Amino acid sequence: MSAAGPTSGGVTYPWTPGFIAGDRPQIVTSRFEHEDSYTLDRFLATGGYDGLKAALARTPTSVHEEVRSATVLGRGGAGFPAGVKWGLTPQGVWPRYLVVNGDESEPGTYKDRLLMERDPHQLIEGCLIACYAAGLSQCFLYIRGEMALAQERVAAALNEAYAAGYVGRNILGSELSVDIVMQWGAGAYVVGEETALIESLEGNRGMPRLKPPFFPAAIGLYGQPTIVNNVETLANLPWLLRNGAAAYTTIGTETSPGTRMVAVSGHVKRPGVFEIVNGTTTFRDLIYGDEFCQGIRDDNELKAFVPGGGSAPWFVPDQLDLPFENKLVSAAGSMLGSGAIMVMDSTTDIPYAALTLARFYAHESCGKCVPCREGGTWLERILQRVVDGHGAPEDLDLMLEVGASICPGAFPHASSERVGLETAVPFPYKMTTICFVGPSAYAPINSALVLFRDEFEAKIKPRIRIPVAVAGA
Amino acid sequence: MSRLSDANVSLAKEIIGRYPRPKSALIPLLHLAQEQDGYVANDAMAHIADLIGHTSAEVYGTATFYEMFKFEPVGRYVVNICGTMSCALMGADALIHHAEERLGIKAGSTTPDGLITLEHAECQAACTEAPCLQVNYRYRYRVTTGQLDALLDDLTSGALESEIPPHGTLARVRQHIPSDRGVGPRQPEDVTTPPPWIPEQSGAPA
């Protein structure tokens, strides 16, 4: 193992590439400063497995209650409280499973990979606390296939943890006996959807299951009650159990307590991954703040930004002062999703930017639902020809029409003074597909068309109408 | 080309033994086959089908869903250049074009010497470090065209052989569950009672 950190083209990068610490509370990133943060030795020297010990000293019900009262919102995208999710399993049905969603692949999102590479024991401890509280007897830790280093670190950490008695039979001499099995994917964005993840874990093509009526908490892996939690969500639990829900809720706001990991990328001076205070930090803080991204590159103007991963409708400068709070962002026409902000400056070719996302979703459609399989592909093709300068004037409305077959009714969008849109259409949308991949293909196109239609029109050459003689006229 | 080697069969059996249902081991076993041959061979898929007790068709059906599995030989190094939004905003297109010109191949194909396969990839979860690429799923961050040239030189000269294993190898550490520590899987239908640390329901509401 080299001592200097990963190198690329002769440049040596810090141990945690992209992560920027600051004078802010750290719940999940506290060990990132240490070069050996992923080892058991470092983990134990910095409070590691103390949260598990605190949990084992209490009843499972009281641990569950602690998590519920802390309102730990799911960090995967939907923002559903973990404590409530754990309580949705049907009474008296056993066994129950825990599936960890480490299939991070939402465009713009970069946090779970860091948590797995840099602090795998924290995640393992979080899994064990969840298993203890909710009576889950086996845990499957699903890591995205492309993340070789994360797989390596988690496998090594599990081997250490088994050898030291932290995972497996009678953990720390208690009744708790849980296997954690590392599973790794093979390249499919849609597997980040929880029912597709379960399908993949059962050895099938990763296609989402129809829900409702049955969510995984009722019928999941092998038809049993299954809790699917995101990596970052579980990584919060050790700190929560060490310090208590009261301490957790003093950070952030009542509806969005704790911290969140956020990746800000694109045209900013200092892109990075930050652990921010939930609920209060605004987009302006993140993009322009000195402790965060320090403004737009070359001091250009901000044109637009994606507030919550590639699937989220876009915001414009009008929304900069919104805080990182689910309800407010939904009302303004988008979602916080997976904590990924992508920033576009004034030099950005908006139709092209939308195409880079539309192409992604068209490519990643699993093919199960027709509106997504066909609609996504057509949206990409139409947008491609518009970007290439071969678009027809009808193409812009055609894209809206195709989009309406995926998401009928008004599609969420932000307000924008520049184009005279005074009110936003709030999130969420209606959809004709099982999962969010289809609507996600449409979201960037709709946003770009609603907020920057002029840029699309500029790409369309006027047609020369050739007069045609009509027979008999 | 080939079935799994004896060493890989014992690894495969160890992996299968962790799951209540053998089919859950399918994706890890396909990775094992790809690690062995650099791609997933037809014979390997038939062999895996035998090991997990399913048909070759089911194995093929699952395998073809996932982008990382290759069914024909690819280069020793697969270079995946990300082209999704954050990377695109930071110049990924220029990087891909540069790689195509330099290697003399289009993205999606392999150099005639069989050394490098170039691919246009989707988001790799390194968006703050754009534009990024992966060589056999090992990251390179904020890549300039100059750094890309240097990287391709290093791949050609063999300078990165110790850092980057041949295509197919992901983690170089495998999970092993010690038999005296593991709980072992149980068939869901054999379990009707709560796990030992959960008190039996006494009719009281949870």
Interface residues (C-beta under 8 A of the other chain):
Chain A: P6 S8 G9 G10 V11 Y13 P17 G18 T59 P60 T61 G87 Q91 G92 W94 P95 E104 S105 E106 P107 G108 T109 Y110 D112 R113 Y132 G135 S137 Q138 R144 G145 E146 M147 A148 L149 Q151 E152 A155 A156 L158 N159 Y162 A163 G165 V167 G168 R169 S174 E175 L176 S177 V178 D179 V181 M182 Q183 W184 G185 A186 G187 A188 Y189 S200 L201 E202 G203 N204 R205 G206 Y222 G223 Q224 A263 V264 S265 G266 H267 P271 G272 V273 V306 G310 A340 M342 M344 T348 Y352 A353 T356 L357 R359 F360 H363 E364 C366
Chain B: R18 Y19 P20 R21 K23 S24 A25 L26 I27 P28 L30 H31 I52 H54 G61 T62 F65 Y66 E67 M68 F69 N80 G83 T84 M85 S86 A88 L89 M90 E122 C123 Q124 A125 A126 C127 T128 E129 A130 Q134 N136 Y137 R138 Y139 R140 Y141 R142 V143 T144 G146 Q147 L148 A150 L151 L170 A171 R172 V173 R174 Q175 H176 I177 P178 D180 R181 G182 V183 G184 P185 R186 P188 V191 T192 T193 P194 P195 P196 W197 I198 P199 Q201 A206
